[in-house]
Amino acid sequence: MSIICGLPLLECVYCLACARWAWKRCLHTAGHDSETWGVATAEEFEPIPRLCRYILAVYEDDLRHPLWEPPGGYGINPDWLILRKTYEDTQGQAPPYVLYLDHDHQDIVLAFRGLNLAKESDYAVLLDNKLGKRNFDGGYVHNGLLKAAVWVLDAESEVLKGLVEKYPNYTLTFTGHSLGSGVAALLTMVVVQNQDKLGNIERKRVRCYAIAPARCMSLNLAVRYADVINSIVLQDDFLPRTATPLEDIFKSLFCLPCLLCLRCMRDTCIPEEKMLKDPRRLYAPGRLYHIVERKPFRMGRFPPVVRTAVPVDGRFEHIVLSCNATSDHAIIWIEREAQRALDVSFMILFLVDS
């Protein structure tokens, strides 16, 4: 009608709205997600690079003859490895993991590997969920990941209980990447809720580091368990930001970048207040650590800064339009940048003390 009248008002308004949306999305960078957060100290961030290397070690068939170790090695003594479970051992109920007794840091570590794109069992765990399907401790969690966590606890409770009682001064750490991060986070919740299964272990001895975490619990649980669960996100990583049901991702006929772009547009058009009011919506768990090492409109990487907070009004609500959205999800990049961030922090402490 407006074209017939010679006054394309509706078309102009539509184009202006699209231009405003595109400008808003292009200006939104990962740094905006954590710009009001405080800077993490070197002491609280110290375990993260080491635990990333432990997760990488899960991918090795023989730690005495490693094939893929990062510079400096995994930092694992093969003689302290308690057990190693493969897909054959877990029968597809959970991703592979290792149990490592870290005497150097007085820590009992259970580390899970990330998603294996060639394993149907991993997809089965991810797809076993719908919005609001599973209620847990007054909130909502991812059903498939919770079932995997319960399976692991049932399988390893006796071994873990023996180690916890034998080494009363050691901490118990659950860690994992991507799919494994969700299992580790929910396993931590289950252990805290069932402390008697591990010899009435104290809550302060249990901790979790979820690397590139999947959204696995509602906001009230994410905040409530922030004292024991920590999530680590590298710059533009898409997984902690997308609330797209995982079954939509893996059943989609579109490529992942196209789906992320469409989801980005949808999230931008939905008012944030409406999203946050849904108690079933899942989030990255616990205290968040955001590694920021790129700046808008600048080339290359900068010395990384680690920001931390326990947000109570939403966390990583919008996908960042970035060519690094998928590469920042890789565990090998997270380990490198986390180690760089730790080195920078220690260097600053050294200069201040000098």
FENFENCOR-V748325 format. One record per helix or strand of 2 or more residues. SS is the DSSP state (H for helix, E for strand). FROM is the first residue (numbers start at 1). TO is the last residue. If there is no record, write none. Layout:
SS:FROM:TO
SS:FROM:TO
//
This chain:
H:9:27
H:30:33
E:38:39
H:42:57
H:63:65
H:78:80
E:81:85
H:87:90
E:97:102
E:107:112
H:120:127
E:134:136
E:139:141
H:143:166
E:171:177
H:179:193
H:195:198
H:203:205
E:206:211
E:217:218
H:219:224
E:229:234
H:246:251
H:256:269
H:272:276
E:282:283
E:287:292
E:305:309
H:327:329
H:331:353
//
